Amino acid sequence: MIGAPEIVREDPGVVTGSWECIMKHEFEVDGEAGLLTETFTGEISLDLLTAANTAILNHPEFTAGLNFLTDLREARISFGYNEMGTHVRSLPRLQVVKQAFVIARDSEYGMIRMFIILTDGKGIFAEARIFRSMEDGVAWCSR
């Protein structure tokens, strides 16, 4: 059984949390900027991804309508199409305005494209893009 992440309040409007097993998941909610920034490192399994999403959804600073910036440069997605479909079907309508994914490898690019295609029209996010640099992802989310 996976335990709950440690939640740390650093200053008003910015809250961070982390999750560590075979993967590490850290996130920060900046309510003032309307941005949730998350970083994954290591091997992402479907169970750990689901647990990380649950931690975000249950976080007191999470609200619908945020932009998401997901850093996957140091992560590897270790599940395939069927599991991705299961994951997408379990996601609530988050009403994310923009979802930026930052990746380093072509294999993650393919998995994220599949995720974007499977979520199309499901009300999870309005726009999604994939970037190779964090700076480009941040700039797009900030527009």
Beta strands, then each sheet from edge to edge (+ up, - down):
strand 1: 6-11
strand 2: 14-20
strand 3: 23-30
strand 4: 35-44
strand 5: 67-77
strand 6: 96-102
strand 7: 125-131
sheet 1: 1+ 2- 3+ 4- 5- 6- 7-
end
